[in-house]
Amino acid sequence: MSISKSTQYGNINIAIEAIASLAGGVVTECYGVVGMASQKVFQDGLAEILKKENYSRGVIVHENEGHLDLDLYIIVSHGVKISEVVHEVQKKVKYVLEKSLELEFGNINIYVQGVKMMK
């Protein structure tokens, strides 16, 4: 699936995986975020930290009445205020994606899959 956009020069198709990859890169740059997590938590309750090439496994993009909604699965660092980290991730992802892609984003839903102790 892809998002289509028309300009005076022609049509642009943006793959959902490209949006997910961009969002994952933005998330991992945020303070307090250890990394992206898979949507599925292992049976023993542990979340897998995704590598750069797999960020799209931790992001779900939904098309919803003229705008896009994102579900982001993250792992945060131990000792940070989770509510503040989540709020900053939401703001930064929405800002960067809207400026980069010139698309409208609605809800940026964050799912904290784990807390990791940093050495």
N, C-alpha and C positions, 0 to 999 in steps of 0.2 A: 504494500500500500504506500502511496505517496500523497503529498499535498501539492496541489496544482495552483499556480498563480500566473496571471496574465499581465504583461507589461506592454508598453508601446513597441518594444523590440521583439516580442515573442512570448512564448510560454516558458515557465520555469516549473520543474517538478523537483520537490525536495523529499527524499526518502525519509520515512519514519525513523529508520536506523540512524540516519545522519543527525536528526534532531535529538535522538536519544544519546548519541555519542557526544554531541556538543554539550548537552545538559550535564552529562556525567563528568565531563572535563571541568565545567564550571563548578560543580558541587565539590570536587576534590580539591579545588583551590581555596575553599572556604575554611576559616579558622575553626578548629574543633572537630572537623570531619576527618576520620581516619581513611575512609574509602567508601566506594559503592558496594552494596551487598546484592546478592541474588534475591529475587522475589521469594524464593522458596527457602525456608529455614530447614536445615538438616534435622533428622529425627531426634538427635540429642539436644536440639535447641541452639546449635551454633550456626552462625551466619558465615557464609563464604565471602571473603574480600575479593572483589573482581579486579582483574588487571585492565589496563587502559583499553585493550582491544575488545573487551567484553562488557564495557559500560552499558551497552544497550540492554543487557540482561537485567539491569537494575533500574530501568526506566520504562514506564508504560505511558504511551501517548494515546489520548482519547480525543476524537473529534466530537465537539459538542456545540451545536447551534451557532456556527460561525466563529468559534474560537477553539483553541486546543487546551486540554487539561493534561497535566502531568502527574504521575505517581512516581516518586523517587524513593528508593530503598537505600538507606545509608547506615554506616557504622560510625559512632561518635567516640571521641576520646574520653577517657575516664577523668573526672575532675572538672569538667566544663558544665556550665549551666545549659542543659539540653534545650530548654525553651528558647533561649537566646540564639543558640547555634541554628536551630530549625528556622527561626524567624529570618535570620540573616541569609540562610540558604534560599529560602523562598523569594526574598527580595532580589538577591543577586541573580538567580536563575531567570526569574521573570524579566528583569531589566536586560540582561545580556541577550537572551533569546529574542525578545521583541526588537531590540536594536539590530541584532545581527541578521535576523530572518525577515523582518518587517511583517510579522504575523502577530495576531492577537492571541494572547494566552490568558486563560481564565484562572482556574484553580491550580495551585502547585501544592500537591499533597505529599507530605513527607512521612515515611514510615521508618522509624529507628529500629533496625534489626538487631542491634547489639551495641555494647559499650566495651571498648578495648583499652586495656592498661598500656600506656606508652612507657618505654624504658628510658 
